[in-house]
Amino acid sequence: MPSSVSTSAQQDASARVRRTTLFLALAAGLAGLMFGLDTGVIAGALGFIREEFQTDNRTTEWIVSSLMLAAAFGSVFAVFIADKWGRKGTLLVAGGLFLSGTALCALATSVTMMIVGRASLGLGVGLAAFAAPLYIAEIASQDRRGAMISSYQLMITIGILLAFTSDSLLTPGGHWRIMFGVLSVPTVLFLMTTLLLPYSPRWLLTKGRRQEARDVLLSVRESAEEAEAELSRIDKQLGREESAGAALLISSSNFRRTFTLGIALQMLQQFSGINVLMYYAPTVLNHMGFSTSSSVWCTTAIGVVNTAATLVAVALMDRWGRRILLSISTFFSAVAMLGFGTLLWTGATSMMASMIAMGFLILFIAAFAVGQGPLPWIIGSEIQPLRGRTFAVSCSTLASWIANWLISNIFLSSMAVIGDFGVFWCLAGFNALFFVVGLMFVPETKGCTLEDIEDRINSGVRLRDAGQ
């Protein structure tokens, strides 16, 4: 009888911990929802904005890319805010920027006001994109870490889908201001839930707030023994390393390896072409003969596939592992971009050609979502040492946004210079390069503690051998 009571108590405790951890991951993941909403809304609104403000290609590219450029600056500021106010404080600042940016875009009376609003959104996105995955990685247990961080990418895809759906419903009336205005509702929800989050235990320990760190770990681990063991592991890491950030980059060759890989993963993710489709999908589909209304609805279909494939990634991340999902993702992404570019090269605009083109785009979106979407965020935070994690994740996030800004800022102009097919062939080449980098350098971190990964990397093993 006592044994059954003990088992029942353990099961109750385990269920409570799962619920708590899931809530924390989803609450932090709302930053991803805002990221997705702000990413997706411009696709449907862009045509109306161009018409209202009579913008040329370069001005249009700046309206789109101003968010990414501001996000790059936001990721730089994030490292200081996250160290001073914690990951939670960083998310709260991001929420305030989301709210102001949404209002400016919805009420814009000029191109300048629109760009300022997009820049405010970008600063918020840059802060949130840095803080949310880092927070989740530090709050989740090792056996759930991959799925929990993938939930952030899932929230991004849900946000994109919701934005695309809203765009489709509001397009017939040309209500582009409402497309931006409705974003205020999830922004307020994001701010309210963020207030409920505890601070990251790792951040609390760096600030000497040991009891608070213990209390947080006790709420998200299944036993006091597990919480104390993790507390000791973090203490050990903190006590062993004195350098941090840029100083560690200079003093540690092992940190330089993980730092470089983190940046490479983020930049290659952007050069895959995913955000070209997120920002300019209706424009791309128009090149294949789709009407404006049809292209917007096809963009919504792309959002549905993106969300569904990300759900698959969440389910498989801690079962199949990181490396195999990344290989599958990058291989089929390269095939899809090559096929789509070749179809554009033929100049075919028949119904059959349009359907085949849509098939290639759906293949690319599905392939991207199961690997390239979540994995740079997951692996990029897992492989960094504790003392340099904030700095490394901030720099890799900065690199991601610079690459994102670059590709979105030259896309329309590049199509005019080398042709639409040439642009997509280049993107196919970048996906092929990502496939090679994944095979040669990415470790399998499934089921490994962050501390064990750090110990293996510090021992000097090849990066690809630093995991299992």
ZIWO-V309911 format. One record per backbone hydrogen bond with DSSP energy under -1.0 kcal/mol. CO is the residue of the C=O (numbers start at 0). NH is the residue of the N-H. If there is no record, write none. Layout:
# ZIWO-V309911
CO/NH  CO/NH
This chain:
# ZIWO-V309911
0/4  1/5  2/6  3/7  4/8  5/9  6/10  7/11  8/12  9/13  10/14  11/15  12/16  13/17  14/18  15/19  16/20  17/21  18/22  19/23  20/24  21/25  22/26  23/27  24/28  27/30  28/31  28/32  29/33  30/34  31/35  32/36  33/37  34/38  35/39  36/40  40/44  41/45  44/48  45/49  46/50  47/51  48/52  49/53  49/54  55/59  56/60  57/61  58/62  59/63  60/64  61/65  64/68  65/69  66/70  67/71  68/72  69/73  70/74  71/75  72/76  73/77  76/80  77/81  78/82  79/83  80/84  85/89  86/90  87/91  88/92  89/93  90/94  91/95  92/96  93/97  94/98  95/99  96/100  97/101  98/102  99/103  100/104  101/105  102/106  109/113  110/114  111/115  112/116  113/117  114/118  115/119  116/120  117/121  118/122  119/123  120/124  121/125  122/126  123/127  124/128  125/129  126/130  127/131  130/134  131/135  132/136  133/137  134/138  135/139  140/143  140/144  143/147  144/148  145/149  146/150  148/151  148/152  149/153  150/154  151/155  152/156  153/157  154/158  155/159  156/160  157/161  158/162  159/163  160/164  161/165  162/166  163/167  164/168  165/169  166/170  169/174  170/173  173/175  174/178  175/179  176/180  177/181  179/182  180/183  181/184  182/186  183/187  184/188  185/189  186/190  187/191  188/192  189/193  190/194  192/195  193/196  199/203  200/204  201/205  202/206  203/208  204/207  207/209  208/212  209/213  210/214  211/215  212/216  213/217  214/218  222/226  223/227  224/228  225/229  226/230  227/231  228/232  229/233  230/234  231/235  232/236  233/237  234/238  235/239  236/240  243/246  244/248  245/249  246/250  247/251  251/255  252/256  253/257  254/258  255/259  256/260  257/261  258/262  259/263  260/264  261/265  262/266  263/267  264/268  265/269  266/270  269/272  272/276  273/277  274/278  275/279  276/280  279/283  280/284  281/285  284/287  284/289  285/288  290/294  291/295  292/296  293/297  294/298  295/299  296/300  297/301  298/302  299/303  300/304  301/305  302/306  303/307  304/308  305/309  306/310  307/311  308/312  309/313  310/314  311/315  312/316  315/318  315/319  321/325  322/326  323/327  324/328  325/329  326/330  327/331  328/332  329/333  330/334  331/335  332/336  333/337  334/338  335/339  336/340  337/341  338/342  339/343  340/344  341/345  349/353  350/354  351/355  352/356  353/357  354/358  355/359  356/360  357/361  358/362  359/363  360/364  361/365  362/366  363/367  364/368  365/369  367/370  367/372  370/374  373/377  374/378  375/379  376/380  377/381  378/382  384/388  387/391  388/392  389/393  390/394  391/395  392/396  393/397  394/398  395/399  396/400  397/401  398/402  399/403  400/404  401/405  402/406  403/407  404/408  409/413  410/414  411/415  412/416  413/417  418/422  419/423  420/424  421/425  422/426  423/427  424/428  425/429  426/430  427/431  428/432  429/433  430/434  431/435  432/436  433/437  434/438  435/439  436/440  443/467  444/447  448/452  449/453  450/454  451/455  452/456  453/457  455/460  456/459  461/464  462/465
